[in-house]
Amino acid sequence: MALFKKRSAGRPGEWYYCLRHQKVEEGPECRAADRFGPYTTREEAAHAMETARERNVEWETDARWHDGAPKGDPGQG
């Protein structure tokens, strides 16, 4: 007898964007490491890559991330 039951993450009705297959999926089709989500709608999941790009730009331009960088650091700004 197994000590732990294998459970998949997510539930039907939750939407994900699979990075491996580059498609929207409902429920836990692919492993968690290969997907973004959960999203509440299929439309949100379909725009997952766009949302990720926008967030990356926000984080890269957020001054709080660069406060500790030494002056003259090429990675700055």
Secondary structure, 3 states (H helix, E strand, C coil): CCCCCCCCCCCCCCEEEECCCCEEEECCCCCHHHEEEEECCHHHHHCHHHHHHHHHHHHHCCHHHCCCCCCCCCCCC
